[in-house]
Amino acid sequence: MDAQSNWTGLDADRLQRIGDHLQTQYIDKGRIAGCQIAVTRHGHPAYNAVFGSMDLERNKPMAEDTIFRIYSMTKPITSVALMTLFERGFFQLDDPVHRFFPEWKAQRVWVSGEGEEMKTEALERPVSMRDVLTHMSGLTYGGGLPGVGIQHPVDKVYRALKIRSLGAADTLPEFMAKLAQVPLLYQPGSKWMYSLATDVCGALVERISGVPFDKYLQDVIFDPLGMVDTSFQVAPEKAHRFASNYQRNPDKTLGLMDDAGTSAYLQPAKFLSGGGGLTGTCADYMRFCEMLRRGGELDSARILGPRTLDLMTRNHLPDDQDLTQIAIGSFSETANSGVGFGLGFASTMDVVSTGTLGEGDFYWGGAASTIFWVDPHEELSVVFMTQLMPSGTFNFRGQLKNIIYSAMVD
């Protein structure tokens, strides 16, 4: 066993299977342009490698400081930001959102019909802070019911109001005012559906703190943790480090989806999306993960208390159900069987049901196939970055888990 293995309890030779797998199965076959992965255990780096290209059109190889669109991996950061305000006593989890956005008092729930024939009913209880942190608010993503293939009447209202439409430049208060006009799809707390709820969390951070959302993230999370490259905009001096984003074409080839040289991310963000607006590096996100693994602190910078983080990573689904029992639609950044959901994170409740390793871990992913997970029991943090849409194309999480957990020898 080498020195690295002594520090991390991971067999270095077995970890090399990561590179072999990614290179032969994905880079050589042209399934992805490139990727980066970092593995840390017991606080020590165990594996960090880059593969392929960050920009095929310009023949630029992937680099350790490449900047990626992290999309929904923004959500855990936003959730942590909101919970820093919870820790300061500004709200309780079951407080109504309308305490901070009074226009939400008028919300109703869809029953049947659409347009002028739509029938709605009163809320059994208001949407709570817990509901928006757990995707149990009754909101949707506004683009048709995921996994159903039809447009729901409620989603037509989202589109009519141009909520989070392409190029929308709403402020966060304007976004919240529009959402207040849309019927909820279900009674708050009764179902789980992946939605715009974490964008609501970002708006709440701004309203409660009195500080612009992006500045709050910078002051409270990014600067203390040394996350020097995480932002809603890729700065001009960093543009050469930005990766292009690709999509899987029907013929299984790669198609350019967002050119790094002309991307909207090079300009100031039109909407500060707490649900998916950030860009950043693998190294930055690993610092965020290590803070989480260590109970809310890294390098003397405490972001959250350990008991708050424990609350966040527990399963908040009613009666300790998993997502198969309560989720609507199939679109998510996780499989459902054996998976619970907390305040911004999914968690592996039952490895037999999930068929994966890492019981008790917590995690999420992003639309361009980025993933992370933190396993407190094994003192493990993993970050995988690539730029391929949609995120469900390949099961990177399951494959990497098989390789990494099988390398544990302590």
SVG drawing of the C-alpha trace seen along z (x, -y; Angstrom):
<svg xmlns="http://www.w3.org/2000/svg" viewBox="-65 -45 69 50">
<polyline fill="none" stroke="black" stroke-width="0.4" points="0.0,0.0 1.5,-3.4 1.5,-6.6 -1.6,-7.9 -3.5,-4.7 -2.4,-5.0 -3.9,-8.5 -7.1,-7.8 -7.8,-4.1 -8.2,-3.9 -6.1,-1.5 -4.4,-3.8 -4.2,-1.0 -7.9,-0.4 -8.6,-4.1 -6.9,-4.1 -9.9,-2.2 -11.7,-5.6 -9.4,-6.9 -9.5,-3.7 -13.3,-3.7 -13.8,-7.3 -11.2,-7.3 -12.2,-4.0 -16.0,-4.2 -16.6,-7.9 -13.7,-9.9 -12.4,-7.5 -15.9,-6.7 -16.8,-10.3 -19.7,-10.1 -18.5,-13.2 -16.0,-15.9 -14.1,-15.7 -14.4,-15.6 -12.8,-16.1 -13.1,-14.1 -11.8,-14.7 -12.0,-12.2 -11.2,-13.2 -11.2,-10.9 -10.5,-11.6 -9.7,-15.2 -6.9,-14.0 -7.0,-14.2 -7.1,-10.6 -7.6,-11.2 -7.9,-14.2 -7.7,-13.9 -8.8,-15.5 -9.7,-13.8 -10.5,-14.8 -11.4,-18.3 -13.1,-21.3 -13.8,-22.8 -13.8,-20.5 -14.2,-23.4 -11.0,-25.1 -9.2,-21.9 -8.6,-22.9 -7.8,-20.1 -9.6,-19.8 -7.6,-21.5 -7.7,-21.4 -9.0,-25.0 -11.7,-24.6 -14.9,-26.4 -18.2,-24.5 -21.9,-25.2 -23.0,-23.5 -26.8,-24.1 -28.7,-22.3 -25.6,-21.8 -26.4,-25.5 -29.4,-24.2 -27.4,-22.8 -25.5,-26.1 -28.7,-28.1 -30.2,-25.8 -27.2,-26.3 -27.4,-30.0 -31.1,-30.0 -30.3,-27.9 -27.6,-30.3 -30.5,-32.7 -32.4,-30.0 -29.5,-29.8 -29.7,-33.5 -33.3,-33.1 -35.0,-34.8 -37.5,-32.0 -38.8,-28.6 -39.1,-25.7 -42.9,-25.7 -43.3,-29.5 -45.2,-30.4 -43.4,-31.9 -46.0,-34.6 -44.5,-36.0 -41.8,-37.4 -43.8,-37.7 -47.3,-38.7 -48.7,-38.2 -48.3,-34.4 -51.3,-34.6 -53.6,-34.5 -52.3,-31.2 -54.8,-28.4 -54.5,-24.8 -55.4,-23.4 -58.4,-21.0 -59.4,-20.6 -59.7,-22.2 -57.7,-24.9 -57.9,-28.6 -61.1,-30.2 -62.6,-26.8 -59.9,-26.1 -61.2,-25.1 -59.1,-25.7 -59.4,-25.2 -58.1,-26.9 -54.9,-25.8 -55.2,-23.4 -52.2,-25.3 -49.8,-27.9 -46.6,-27.0 -43.9,-26.8 -40.1,-27.4 -39.7,-23.6 -41.9,-23.0 -39.6,-25.1 -36.5,-23.5 -37.8,-20.0 -39.6,-20.5 -43.0,-19.8 -44.5,-23.2 -46.8,-22.5 -44.7,-24.4 -43.5,-22.8 -40.8,-23.7 -43.4,-25.2 -42.5,-23.2 -45.0,-20.3 -45.3,-17.5 -41.9,-15.7 -42.1,-12.2 -45.7,-12.6 -45.0,-14.1 -48.0,-16.5 -48.3,-20.1 -50.4,-20.4 -52.9,-23.3 -50.9,-24.7 -47.7,-24.8 -49.5,-26.8 -50.0,-29.5 -46.3,-29.6 -45.7,-30.0 -48.4,-32.7 -46.7,-34.7 -43.3,-34.0 -41.9,-32.7 -38.3,-31.8 -38.7,-31.8 -35.6,-32.0 -34.0,-35.4 -36.3,-36.5 -34.7,-39.3 -37.1,-39.4 -35.8,-40.5 -36.3,-38.0 -39.2,-40.0 -40.8,-40.2 -40.3,-36.4 -42.0,-35.8 -44.9,-38.1 -45.5,-36.1 -45.4,-32.8 -48.0,-34.0 -50.5,-34.1 -50.0,-30.5 -52.2,-27.7 -50.2,-25.1 -50.2,-21.6 -51.0,-19.9 -51.6,-20.8 -48.3,-21.9 -46.6,-19.0 -48.6,-16.2 -46.3,-15.4 -42.7,-15.8 -42.0,-17.4 -38.7,-18.8 -39.5,-22.5 -38.6,-26.2 -38.7,-25.9 -35.0,-26.5 -35.2,-29.7 -37.8,-30.7 -35.2,-29.9 -32.8,-32.3 -35.4,-35.0 -36.0,-34.4 -32.3,-34.8 -32.3,-38.2 -35.6,-39.3 -34.7,-38.1 -31.1,-39.3 -31.7,-42.6 -28.6,-41.8 -28.6,-41.0 -28.6,-37.3 -25.3,-37.1 -23.6,-39.3 -24.9,-37.2 -23.5,-34.0 -20.2,-35.8 -19.9,-37.2 -21.3,-34.2 -20.2,-31.1 -17.7,-31.8 -15.3,-34.2 -15.1,-32.3 -14.5,-29.0 -12.1,-30.3 -14.4,-29.4 -12.7,-31.9 -14.2,-30.8 -17.8,-30.3 -20.2,-32.9 -23.3,-33.7 -21.0,-35.2 -17.7,-33.9 -15.4,-37.0 -13.7,-38.2 -10.3,-37.3 -11.4,-33.8 -13.3,-33.2 -10.4,-31.2 -11.0,-28.6 -14.8,-28.1 -15.9,-24.8 -18.3,-24.5 -21.5,-22.6 -22.7,-19.7 -25.8,-17.6 -26.5,-14.0 -27.9,-14.0 -30.5,-11.4 -27.7,-9.6 -25.7,-9.5 -23.1,-12.0 -22.1,-15.1 -23.7,-18.4 -22.5,-21.9 -25.2,-23.3 -23.6,-26.4 -20.3,-27.7 -17.8,-28.8 -16.9,-31.8 -20.3,-33.2 -22.2,-31.9 -24.6,-34.0 -22.6,-33.1 -19.9,-35.5 -22.4,-38.4 -24.0,-39.5 -26.8,-37.2 -30.3,-38.3 -31.8,-36.3 -30.0,-35.2 -31.2,-31.6 -30.7,-29.9 -31.9,-26.7 -29.3,-26.5 -27.4,-29.7 -23.9,-29.2 -20.7,-28.3 -17.6,-27.1 -14.6,-24.7 -14.2,-21.2 -11.8,-22.5 -14.3,-25.1 -17.1,-22.6 -14.9,-20.2 -14.3,-22.9 -18.1,-23.2 -18.4,-19.4 -15.6,-19.2 -17.3,-21.9 -20.4,-19.8 -18.5,-16.6 -16.9,-18.3 -20.2,-19.4 -20.3,-23.0 -16.7,-24.1 -13.5,-24.2 -10.2,-25.8 -11.6,-27.7 -14.5,-29.1 -17.8,-27.9 -20.7,-28.3 -23.3,-26.2 -23.5,-24.4 -23.2,-20.6 -26.7,-20.1 -28.2,-22.3 -26.4,-20.3 -27.6,-17.1 -31.2,-18.4 -30.7,-19.3 -29.4,-15.9 -32.2,-13.8 -35.1,-12.6 -38.0,-15.1 -40.5,-13.2 -43.6,-12.4 -43.6,-9.2 -40.0,-8.6 -41.2,-7.6 -38.8,-7.4 -39.4,-9.2 -41.1,-6.3 -44.0,-6.8 -44.4,-10.5 -42.8,-11.9 -44.7,-13.2 -43.1,-12.8 -39.8,-11.2 -37.6,-14.2 -35.0,-14.7 -31.3,-14.5 -31.8,-11.2 -33.4,-7.8 -36.3,-7.4 -36.1,-3.9 -34.6,-4.0 -33.9,-7.7 -35.1,-10.3 -34.9,-14.1 -33.9,-16.7 -33.4,-20.4 -31.7,-20.7 -30.1,-17.3 -31.2,-13.8 -30.0,-10.9 -29.4,-7.2 -31.7,-5.6 -31.5,-1.9 -28.6,-0.6 -30.6,2.6 -33.4,0.6 -31.1,-1.8 -28.7,0.9 -25.8,-1.5 -23.3,-1.8 -23.0,-4.7 -26.0,-4.4 -26.4,-7.7 -24.7,-9.8 -26.2,-13.0 -25.9,-14.4 -27.3,-16.1 -26.4,-16.8 -26.7,-19.2 -28.4,-19.3 -25.0,-19.0 -24.3,-15.7 -22.2,-17.1 -22.5,-15.2 -21.3,-15.3 -21.9,-13.2 -20.7,-13.4 -20.6,-10.3 -20.1,-11.3 -19.7,-7.7 -16.9,-7.0 -15.5,-10.6 -15.7,-10.7 -16.4,-13.6 -16.6,-13.2 -17.1,-15.8 -17.4,-14.9 -17.7,-17.6 -18.5,-17.3 -20.8,-19.2 -23.3,-16.9 -27.0,-17.4 -29.4,-15.9 -28.1,-14.7 -29.8,-11.3 -27.9,-10.2 -25.4,-8.1 -25.4,-6.8 -22.0,-8.4 -23.0,-8.4 -23.7,-4.6 -20.6,-3.7 -18.2,-5.9 -19.7,-4.7 -18.9,-1.1 -15.3,-1.9 -14.6,-4.2 -16.2,-2.2 -14.5,1.0 -11.2,-0.8 -11.8,-1.2 -9.4,1.1 -9.5,-0.3"/>
</svg>
